[in-house]
Amino acid sequence: MRIEADHPTDYAALKRKFQVVTLVDTRPTGGIYKVLVDLKNGKVEEDLSAVVNAETQAHQTQFSKLQQTLHQRLQAGGQCHAARV
């Protein structure tokens, strides 16, 4: 196995931060694998799609019908800021 790439990522709705690690099995029959390493506790999450789905679900629960872009603009503007809609 060889680490091909890694970078941090933040799943804000889950309040979790991960290091995304891409591994290459160097054997002739090997494959390419992507795992998430939780930066808080070191736990390895092998099912990337499950974490992405959980993030999407948490975001929908948290913001309901509000689009993420609009929510971010409202958060950045503070309490006294008017937003164009």
Distance bins in CASP14 RR format, pairs under 12 A and 6 or more apart:
PFRMAT RR
TARGET T0000
AUTHOR 0000-0000-0000
RMODE 2
METHOD distances of the structure
MODEL  1
1 21 0 0 0 0 0 1 0 0 0 0 0
1 22 0 0 0 0 0 1 0 0 0 0 0
1 23 1 0 1 0 0 0 0 0 0 0 0
1 24 1 0 0 1 0 0 0 0 0 0 0
1 25 1 0 1 0 0 0 0 0 0 0 0
1 26 1 0 0 1 0 0 0 0 0 0 0
1 27 0 0 0 0 1 0 0 0 0 0 0
1 30 0 0 0 0 1 0 0 0 0 0 0
1 31 0 0 0 0 1 0 0 0 0 0 0
1 32 0 0 0 0 0 1 0 0 0 0 0
1 33 0 0 0 0 1 0 0 0 0 0 0
1 35 0 0 0 0 0 1 0 0 0 0 0
2 21 0 0 0 0 0 1 0 0 0 0 0
2 22 0 0 0 0 1 0 0 0 0 0 0
2 23 1 0 0 1 0 0 0 0 0 0 0
2 24 1 0 1 0 0 0 0 0 0 0 0
2 25 0 0 0 0 1 0 0 0 0 0 0
2 26 1 0 1 0 0 0 0 0 0 0 0
2 27 0 0 0 0 0 1 0 0 0 0 0
2 30 0 0 0 0 0 1 0 0 0 0 0
2 31 0 0 0 0 0 1 0 0 0 0 0
2 32 0 0 0 0 0 1 0 0 0 0 0
2 33 0 0 0 0 0 1 0 0 0 0 0
3 19 0 0 0 0 0 1 0 0 0 0 0
3 20 0 0 0 0 0 1 0 0 0 0 0
3 21 1 0 0 1 0 0 0 0 0 0 0
3 22 1 0 0 1 0 0 0 0 0 0 0
3 23 1 0 0 1 0 0 0 0 0 0 0
3 24 1 0 0 1 0 0 0 0 0 0 0
3 25 0 0 0 0 0 1 0 0 0 0 0
3 26 0 0 0 0 0 1 0 0 0 0 0
3 32 0 0 0 0 0 1 0 0 0 0 0
3 33 0 0 0 0 0 1 0 0 0 0 0
3 34 0 0 0 0 0 1 0 0 0 0 0
3 35 0 0 0 0 0 1 0 0 0 0 0
3 37 0 0 0 0 0 1 0 0 0 0 0
4 20 0 0 0 0 0 1 0 0 0 0 0
4 21 0 0 0 0 1 0 0 0 0 0 0
4 22 1 0 1 0 0 0 0 0 0 0 0
4 23 1 0 0 1 0 0 0 0 0 0 0
4 24 1 0 1 0 0 0 0 0 0 0 0
4 25 0 0 0 0 0 1 0 0 0 0 0
4 26 0 0 0 0 0 1 0 0 0 0 0
4 31 0 0 0 0 0 1 0 0 0 0 0
4 32 1 0 0 1 0 0 0 0 0 0 0
4 33 0 0 0 0 1 0 0 0 0 0 0
4 34 0 0 0 0 1 0 0 0 0 0 0
4 35 0 0 0 0 0 1 0 0 0 0 0
5 19 0 0 0 0 0 1 0 0 0 0 0
5 20 0 0 0 0 1 0 0 0 0 0 0
5 21 1 0 0 1 0 0 0 0 0 0 0
5 22 1 0 1 0 0 0 0 0 0 0 0
5 23 0 0 0 0 1 0 0 0 0 0 0
5 24 0 0 0 0 1 0 0 0 0 0 0
5 32 0 0 0 0 0 1 0 0 0 0 0
5 33 0 0 0 0 0 1 0 0 0 0 0
5 34 0 0 0 0 1 0 0 0 0 0 0
5 35 0 0 0 0 0 1 0 0 0 0 0
6 18 0 0 0 0 0 1 0 0 0 0 0
6 19 1 0 1 0 0 0 0 0 0 0 0
6 20 1 0 0 1 0 0 0 0 0 0 0
6 21 1 0 1 0 0 0 0 0 0 0 0
6 22 1 0 0 1 0 0 0 0 0 0 0
6 23 0 0 0 0 1 0 0 0 0 0 0
6 34 0 0 0 0 1 0 0 0 0 0 0
6 35 0 0 0 0 1 0 0 0 0 0 0
6 36 0 0 0 0 0 1 0 0 0 0 0
6 37 0 0 0 0 1 0 0 0 0 0 0
6 39 0 0 0 0 0 1 0 0 0 0 0
7 17 0 0 0 0 0 1 0 0 0 0 0
7 18 0 0 0 0 1 0 0 0 0 0 0
7 19 1 0 0 1 0 0 0 0 0 0 0
7 20 1 0 1 0 0 0 0 0 0 0 0
7 21 0 0 0 0 1 0 0 0 0 0 0
7 22 0 0 0 0 1 0 0 0 0 0 0
7 34 0 0 0 0 0 1 0 0 0 0 0
7 36 0 0 0 0 0 1 0 0 0 0 0
7 37 0 0 0 0 0 1 0 0 0 0 0
7 39 0 0 0 0 0 1 0 0 0 0 0
8 16 0 0 0 0 0 1 0 0 0 0 0
8 17 1 0 0 1 0 0 0 0 0 0 0
8 18 1 0 0 1 0 0 0 0 0 0 0
8 19 1 0 1 0 0 0 0 0 0 0 0
8 20 1 0 0 1 0 0 0 0 0 0 0
8 21 0 0 0 0 0 1 0 0 0 0 0
8 36 0 0 0 0 0 1 0 0 0 0 0
8 37 0 0 0 0 1 0 0 0 0 0 0
8 38 0 0 0 0 0 1 0 0 0 0 0
8 39 1 0 0 1 0 0 0 0 0 0 0
9 16 0 0 0 0 1 0 0 0 0 0 0
9 17 1 0 0 1 0 0 0 0 0 0 0
9 18 1 0 1 0 0 0 0 0 0 0 0
9 19 1 0 0 1 0 0 0 0 0 0 0
9 20 1 0 1 0 0 0 0 0 0 0 0
9 21 0 0 0 0 0 1 0 0 0 0 0
9 34 0 0 0 0 0 1 0 0 0 0 0
9 35 0 0 0 0 0 1 0 0 0 0 0
9 36 1 0 0 1 0 0 0 0 0 0 0
9 37 0 0 0 0 0 1 0 0 0 0 0
9 38 0 0 0 0 0 1 0 0 0 0 0
9 39 0 0 0 0 1 0 0 0 0 0 0
9 45 0 0 0 0 0 1 0 0 0 0 0
9 48 0 0 0 0 0 1 0 0 0 0 0
9 51 0 0 0 0 1 0 0 0 0 0 0
9 52 0 0 0 0 0 1 0 0 0 0 0
9 55 0 0 0 0 1 0 0 0 0 0 0
10 16 1 0 0 1 0 0 0 0 0 0 0
10 17 1 0 1 0 0 0 0 0 0 0 0
10 18 1 0 0 1 0 0 0 0 0 0 0
10 19 0 0 0 0 0 1 0 0 0 0 0
10 20 0 0 0 0 0 1 0 0 0 0 0
10 36 0 0 0 0 0 1 0 0 0 0 0
10 38 0 0 0 0 0 1 0 0 0 0 0
10 39 0 0 0 0 1 0 0 0 0 0 0
10 40 0 0 0 0 0 1 0 0 0 0 0
10 51 0 0 0 0 0 1 0 0 0 0 0
10 55 0 0 0 0 1 0 0 0 0 0 0
11 17 1 0 0 1 0 0 0 0 0 0 0
11 18 1 0 0 1 0 0 0 0 0 0 0
11 20 0 0 0 0 0 1 0 0 0 0 0
11 36 0 0 0 0 1 0 0 0 0 0 0
11 38 0 0 0 0 0 1 0 0 0 0 0
11 39 0 0 0 0 0 1 0 0 0 0 0
11 40 0 0 0 0 0 1 0 0 0 0 0
11 45 0 0 0 0 0 1 0 0 0 0 0
11 48 0 0 0 0 0 1 0 0 0 0 0
11 50 0 0 0 0 0 1 0 0 0 0 0
11 51 1 0 0 1 0 0 0 0 0 0 0
11 52 0 0 0 0 1 0 0 0 0 0 0
11 53 0 0 0 0 0 1 0 0 0 0 0
11 54 1 0 0 1 0 0 0 0 0 0 0
11 55 1 0 1 0 0 0 0 0 0 0 0
11 56 0 0 0 0 1 0 0 0 0 0 0
11 57 0 0 0 0 0 1 0 0 0 0 0
11 58 0 0 0 0 1 0 0 0 0 0 0
11 59 0 0 0 0 1 0 0 0 0 0 0
11 62 0 0 0 0 0 1 0 0 0 0 0
12 18 0 0 0 0 0 1 0 0 0 0 0
12 55 0 0 0 0 1 0 0 0 0 0 0
12 56 0 0 0 0 0 1 0 0 0 0 0
12 58 0 0 0 0 1 0 0 0 0 0 0
12 59 1 0 0 1 0 0 0 0 0 0 0
12 62 0 0 0 0 1 0 0 0 0 0 0
12 63 0 0 0 0 0 1 0 0 0 0 0
12 68 0 0 0 0 1 0 0 0 0 0 0
12 71 0 0 0 0 0 1 0 0 0 0 0
12 72 0 0 0 0 1 0 0 0 0 0 0
12 75 0 0 0 0 0 1 0 0 0 0 0
13 51 0 0 0 0 0 1 0 0 0 0 0
13 52 0 0 0 0 0 1 0 0 0 0 0
13 53 0 0 0 0 0 1 0 0 0 0 0
13 54 0 0 0 0 1 0 0 0 0 0 0
13 55 1 0 1 0 0 0 0 0 0 0 0
13 56 0 0 0 0 1 0 0 0 0 0 0
13 57 0 0 0 0 1 0 0 0 0 0 0
13 58 1 1 0 0 0 0 0 0 0 0 0
13 59 1 0 1 0 0 0 0 0 0 0 0
13 60 0 0 0 0 1 0 0 0 0 0 0
13 61 1 0 0 1 0 0 0 0 0 0 0
13 62 1 0 1 0 0 0 0 0 0 0 0
13 63 0 0 0 0 1 0 0 0 0 0 0
13 68 0 0 0 0 1 0 0 0 0 0 0
13 71 0 0 0 0 0 1 0 0 0 0 0
14 36 0 0 0 0 0 1 0 0 0 0 0
14 38 0 0 0 0 0 1 0 0 0 0 0
14 40 0 0 0 0 0 1 0 0 0 0 0
14 45 0 0 0 0 0 1 0 0 0 0 0
14 50 0 0 0 0 0 1 0 0 0 0 0
14 51 1 0 0 1 0 0 0 0 0 0 0
14 52 0 0 0 0 0 1 0 0 0 0 0
14 53 0 0 0 0 0 1 0 0 0 0 0
14 54 1 0 0 1 0 0 0 0 0 0 0
14 55 1 0 1 0 0 0 0 0 0 0 0
14 56 0 0 0 0 1 0 0 0 0 0 0
14 57 0 0 0 0 1 0 0 0 0 0 0
14 58 1 0 1 0 0 0 0 0 0 0 0
14 59 0 0 0 0 1 0 0 0 0 0 0
14 61 0 0 0 0 0 1 0 0 0 0 0
14 62 0 0 0 0 1 0 0 0 0 0 0
15 38 0 0 0 0 0 1 0 0 0 0 0
15 39 0 0 0 0 0 1 0 0 0 0 0
15 40 0 0 0 0 1 0 0 0 0 0 0
15 54 0 0 0 0 0 1 0 0 0 0 0
15 55 0 0 0 0 0 1 0 0 0 0 0
15 58 0 0 0 0 1 0 0 0 0 0 0
15 59 0 0 0 0 0 1 0 0 0 0 0
15 62 0 0 0 0 0 1 0 0 0 0 0
16 36 0 0 0 0 1 0 0 0 0 0 0
16 37 0 0 0 0 0 1 0 0 0 0 0
16 38 1 0 0 1 0 0 0 0 0 0 0
16 39 0 0 0 0 1 0 0 0 0 0 0
16 40 1 0 0 1 0 0 0 0 0 0 0
16 41 0 0 0 0 1 0 0 0 0 0 0
16 42 0 0 0 0 0 1 0 0 0 0 0
16 43 0 0 0 0 1 0 0 0 0 0 0
16 45 0 0 0 0 1 0 0 0 0 0 0
16 51 0 0 0 0 1 0 0 0 0 0 0
16 52 0 0 0 0 0 1 0 0 0 0 0
16 54 0 0 0 0 1 0 0 0 0 0 0
16 55 0 0 0 0 1 0 0 0 0 0 0
16 58 0 0 0 0 1 0 0 0 0 0 0
17 36 0 0 0 0 1 0 0 0 0 0 0
17 37 0 0 0 0 1 0 0 0 0 0 0
17 38 1 0 0 1 0 0 0 0 0 0 0
17 39 1 0 1 0 0 0 0 0 0 0 0
17 40 1 0 0 1 0 0 0 0 0 0 0
17 41 0 0 0 0 0 1 0 0 0 0 0
17 42 0 0 0 0 0 1 0 0 0 0 0
17 45 0 0 0 0 0 1 0 0 0 0 0
17 51 0 0 0 0 0 1 0 0 0 0 0
17 55 0 0 0 0 0 1 0 0 0 0 0
18 34 0 0 0 0 0 1 0 0 0 0 0
18 35 0 0 0 0 1 0 0 0 0 0 0
18 36 1 0 1 0 0 0 0 0 0 0 0
18 37 1 0 0 1 0 0 0 0 0 0 0
18 38 1 0 1 0 0 0 0 0 0 0 0
18 39 1 0 0 1 0 0 0 0 0 0 0
18 40 0 0 0 0 1 0 0 0 0 0 0
18 41 0 0 0 0 0 1 0 0 0 0 0
18 42 0 0 0 0 1 0 0 0 0 0 0
18 43 0 0 0 0 1 0 0 0 0 0 0
18 44 0 0 0 0 1 0 0 0 0 0 0
18 45 1 0 0 1 0 0 0 0 0 0 0
18 46 0 0 0 0 0 1 0 0 0 0 0
18 48 0 0 0 0 1 0 0 0 0 0 0
18 51 1 0 0 1 0 0 0 0 0 0 0
18 52 0 0 0 0 0 1 0 0 0 0 0
18 55 0 0 0 0 0 1 0 0 0 0 0
19 34 0 0 0 0 0 1 0 0 0 0 0
19 35 0 0 0 0 1 0 0 0 0 0 0
19 36 1 0 0 1 0 0 0 0 0 0 0
19 37 1 0 1 0 0 0 0 0 0 0 0
19 38 0 0 0 0 1 0 0 0 0 0 0
19 39 1 0 0 1 0 0 0 0 0 0 0
19 40 0 0 0 0 0 1 0 0 0 0 0
19 42 0 0 0 0 1 0 0 0 0 0 0
19 43 0 0 0 0 0 1 0 0 0 0 0
19 44 0 0 0 0 1 0 0 0 0 0 0
19 45 0 0 0 0 0 1 0 0 0 0 0
20 33 0 0 0 0 0 1 0 0 0 0 0
20 34 1 0 0 1 0 0 0 0 0 0 0
20 35 1 0 0 1 0 0 0 0 0 0 0
20 36 1 0 1 0 0 0 0 0 0 0 0
20 37 0 0 0 0 1 0 0 0 0 0 0
20 38 0 0 0 0 0 1 0 0 0 0 0
20 39 0 0 0 0 0 1 0 0 0 0 0
20 44 0 0 0 0 0 1 0 0 0 0 0
20 45 0 0 0 0 1 0 0 0 0 0 0
20 48 0 0 0 0 1 0 0 0 0 0 0
20 51 0 0 0 0 0 1 0 0 0 0 0
20 52 0 0 0 0 0 1 0 0 0 0 0
21 32 0 0 0 0 0 1 0 0 0 0 0
21 33 0 0 0 0 1 0 0 0 0 0 0
21 34 1 0 0 1 0 0 0 0 0 0 0
21 35 1 0 1 0 0 0 0 0 0 0 0
21 36 1 0 0 1 0 0 0 0 0 0 0
21 37 1 0 0 1 0 0 0 0 0 0 0
21 38 0 0 0 0 0 1 0 0 0 0 0
21 39 0 0 0 0 0 1 0 0 0 0 0
21 42 0 0 0 0 0 1 0 0 0 0 0
21 44 0 0 0 0 1 0 0 0 0 0 0
21 45 0 0 0 0 0 1 0 0 0 0 0
21 46 0 0 0 0 0 1 0 0 0 0 0
21 48 0 0 0 0 0 1 0 0 0 0 0
22 31 0 0 0 0 0 1 0 0 0 0 0
22 32 1 0 0 1 0 0 0 0 0 0 0
22 33 1 0 0 1 0 0 0 0 0 0 0
22 34 1 0 1 0 0 0 0 0 0 0 0
22 35 0 0 0 0 1 0 0 0 0 0 0
22 36 0 0 0 0 0 1 0 0 0 0 0
22 37 0 0 0 0 0 1 0 0 0 0 0
22 48 0 0 0 0 0 1 0 0 0 0 0
23 30 0 0 0 0 0 1 0 0 0 0 0
23 31 0 0 0 0 1 0 0 0 0 0 0
23 32 1 0 0 1 0 0 0 0 0 0 0
23 33 1 0 1 0 0 0 0 0 0 0 0
23 34 1 0 0 1 0 0 0 0 0 0 0
23 35 1 0 0 1 0 0 0 0 0 0 0
23 36 0 0 0 0 0 1 0 0 0 0 0
23 37 0 0 0 0 0 1 0 0 0 0 0
23 44 0 0 0 0 0 1 0 0 0 0 0
23 46 0 0 0 0 0 1 0 0 0 0 0
24 30 1 0 0 1 0 0 0 0 0 0 0
24 31 1 0 0 1 0 0 0 0 0 0 0
24 32 1 0 1 0 0 0 0 0 0 0 0
24 33 1 0 0 1 0 0 0 0 0 0 0
24 34 0 0 0 0 0 1 0 0 0 0 0
25 31 1 0 1 0 0 0 0 0 0 0 0
25 32 1 0 0 1 0 0 0 0 0 0 0
25 33 1 0 0 1 0 0 0 0 0 0 0
26 32 0 0 0 0 0 1 0 0 0 0 0
33 44 0 0 0 0 0 1 0 0 0 0 0
33 46 1 0 0 1 0 0 0 0 0 0 0
33 47 0 0 0 0 0 1 0 0 0 0 0
33 48 0 0 0 0 1 0 0 0 0 0 0
34 44 0 0 0 0 0 1 0 0 0 0 0
34 45 0 0 0 0 0 1 0 0 0 0 0
34 46 0 0 0 0 1 0 0 0 0 0 0
34 47 0 0 0 0 0 1 0 0 0 0 0
34 48 1 0 1 0 0 0 0 0 0 0 0
34 49 0 0 0 0 0 1 0 0 0 0 0
34 51 0 0 0 0 0 1 0 0 0 0 0
34 52 0 0 0 0 0 1 0 0 0 0 0
35 42 0 0 0 0 0 1 0 0 0 0 0
35 43 0 0 0 0 0 1 0 0 0 0 0
35 44 1 0 1 0 0 0 0 0 0 0 0
35 45 1 0 0 1 0 0 0 0 0 0 0
35 46 1 0 1 0 0 0 0 0 0 0 0
35 47 0 0 0 0 1 0 0 0 0 0 0
35 48 1 0 0 1 0 0 0 0 0 0 0
35 50 0 0 0 0 0 1 0 0 0 0 0
35 51 0 0 0 0 0 1 0 0 0 0 0
36 42 0 0 0 0 1 0 0 0 0 0 0
36 43 0 0 0 0 1 0 0 0 0 0 0
36 44 1 0 0 1 0 0 0 0 0 0 0
36 45 1 0 1 0 0 0 0 0 0 0 0
36 46 0 0 0 0 1 0 0 0 0 0 0
36 47 0 0 0 0 1 0 0 0 0 0 0
36 48 1 0 0 1 0 0 0 0 0 0 0
36 49 0 0 0 0 0 1 0 0 0 0 0
36 50 0 0 0 0 1 0 0 0 0 0 0
36 51 1 0 1 0 0 0 0 0 0 0 0
36 52 0 0 0 0 1 0 0 0 0 0 0
36 54 0 0 0 0 0 1 0 0 0 0 0
36 55 0 0 0 0 0 1 0 0 0 0 0
37 43 1 0 0 1 0 0 0 0 0 0 0
37 44 1 0 1 0 0 0 0 0 0 0 0
37 45 1 0 0 1 0 0 0 0 0 0 0
37 46 0 0 0 0 0 1 0 0 0 0 0
37 48 0 0 0 0 0 1 0 0 0 0 0
37 51 0 0 0 0 0 1 0 0 0 0 0
38 44 1 0 0 1 0 0 0 0 0 0 0
38 45 1 0 0 1 0 0 0 0 0 0 0
38 46 0 0 0 0 0 1 0 0 0 0 0
38 51 0 0 0 0 1 0 0 0 0 0 0
39 45 0 0 0 0 0 1 0 0 0 0 0
43 51 0 0 0 0 0 1 0 0 0 0 0
44 51 0 0 0 0 0 1 0 0 0 0 0
45 51 1 0 1 0 0 0 0 0 0 0 0
45 52 0 0 0 0 0 1 0 0 0 0 0
45 53 0 0 0 0 0 1 0 0 0 0 0
45 54 0 0 0 0 1 0 0 0 0 0 0
45 55 0 0 0 0 0 1 0 0 0 0 0
47 53 0 0 0 0 1 0 0 0 0 0 0
47 54 0 0 0 0 1 0 0 0 0 0 0
48 54 0 0 0 0 0 1 0 0 0 0 0
48 55 0 0 0 0 0 1 0 0 0 0 0
49 55 0 0 0 0 0 1 0 0 0 0 0
49 56 0 0 0 0 0 1 0 0 0 0 0
50 56 0 0 0 0 0 1 0 0 0 0 0
50 57 0 0 0 0 0 1 0 0 0 0 0
51 57 0 0 0 0 0 1 0 0 0 0 0
51 58 0 0 0 0 0 1 0 0 0 0 0
52 58 0 0 0 0 0 1 0 0 0 0 0
52 59 0 0 0 0 0 1 0 0 0 0 0
53 59 0 0 0 0 0 1 0 0 0 0 0
53 60 0 0 0 0 0 1 0 0 0 0 0
54 60 0 0 0 0 0 1 0 0 0 0 0
54 61 0 0 0 0 0 1 0 0 0 0 0
55 61 0 0 0 0 0 1 0 0 0 0 0
55 62 0 0 0 0 0 1 0 0 0 0 0
55 68 0 0 0 0 0 1 0 0 0 0 0
56 62 0 0 0 0 0 1 0 0 0 0 0
56 63 0 0 0 0 0 1 0 0 0 0 0
56 68 0 0 0 0 0 1 0 0 0 0 0
57 63 0 0 0 0 0 1 0 0 0 0 0
58 64 0 0 0 0 0 1 0 0 0 0 0
58 68 0 0 0 0 0 1 0 0 0 0 0
59 65 0 0 0 0 0 1 0 0 0 0 0
59 66 0 0 0 0 1 0 0 0 0 0 0
59 67 0 0 0 0 0 1 0 0 0 0 0
59 68 1 0 0 1 0 0 0 0 0 0 0
59 71 0 0 0 0 1 0 0 0 0 0 0
59 72 0 0 0 0 0 1 0 0 0 0 0
60 66 0 0 0 0 1 0 0 0 0 0 0
60 67 0 0 0 0 0 1 0 0 0 0 0
60 68 0 0 0 0 1 0 0 0 0 0 0
60 71 0 0 0 0 0 1 0 0 0 0 0
62 68 0 0 0 0 1 0 0 0 0 0 0
62 71 0 0 0 0 1 0 0 0 0 0 0
63 69 0 0 0 0 0 1 0 0 0 0 0
63 70 0 0 0 0 1 0 0 0 0 0 0
63 71 1 0 1 0 0 0 0 0 0 0 0
63 72 0 0 0 0 0 1 0 0 0 0 0
63 74 0 0 0 0 0 1 0 0 0 0 0
63 75 0 0 0 0 0 1 0 0 0 0 0
64 70 0 0 0 0 0 1 0 0 0 0 0
64 71 0 0 0 0 1 0 0 0 0 0 0
65 71 0 0 0 0 0 1 0 0 0 0 0
66 72 0 0 0 0 1 0 0 0 0 0 0
66 73 0 0 0 0 0 1 0 0 0 0 0
66 74 0 0 0 0 1 0 0 0 0 0 0
66 75 0 0 0 0 0 1 0 0 0 0 0
66 83 0 0 0 0 0 1 0 0 0 0 0
66 85 0 0 0 0 0 1 0 0 0 0 0
67 73 0 0 0 0 1 0 0 0 0 0 0
67 74 0 0 0 0 0 1 0 0 0 0 0
67 85 0 0 0 0 0 1 0 0 0 0 0
68 74 0 0 0 0 0 1 0 0 0 0 0
68 75 0 0 0 0 0 1 0 0 0 0 0
69 75 0 0 0 0 0 1 0 0 0 0 0
69 76 0 0 0 0 0 1 0 0 0 0 0
69 83 0 0 0 0 0 1 0 0 0 0 0
69 85 0 0 0 0 0 1 0 0 0 0 0
70 76 0 0 0 0 0 1 0 0 0 0 0
70 77 0 0 0 0 0 1 0 0 0 0 0
70 83 1 0 0 1 0 0 0 0 0 0 0
70 84 0 0 0 0 0 1 0 0 0 0 0
70 85 1 0 0 1 0 0 0 0 0 0 0
71 77 0 0 0 0 0 1 0 0 0 0 0
71 83 0 0 0 0 0 1 0 0 0 0 0
72 78 0 0 0 0 0 1 0 0 0 0 0
72 83 0 0 0 0 0 1 0 0 0 0 0
73 81 0 0 0 0 1 0 0 0 0 0 0
73 82 0 0 0 0 0 1 0 0 0 0 0
73 83 1 0 1 0 0 0 0 0 0 0 0
73 84 0 0 0 0 1 0 0 0 0 0 0
73 85 0 0 0 0 1 0 0 0 0 0 0
74 80 0 0 0 0 0 1 0 0 0 0 0
74 81 1 0 0 1 0 0 0 0 0 0 0
74 82 0 0 0 0 0 1 0 0 0 0 0
74 83 1 0 0 1 0 0 0 0 0 0 0
74 84 0 0 0 0 0 1 0 0 0 0 0
74 85 0 0 0 0 0 1 0 0 0 0 0
75 81 0 0 0 0 1 0 0 0 0 0 0
75 83 0 0 0 0 0 1 0 0 0 0 0
76 83 0 0 0 0 1 0 0 0 0 0 0
77 83 1 0 0 1 0 0 0 0 0 0 0
77 84 0 0 0 0 0 1 0 0 0 0 0
END
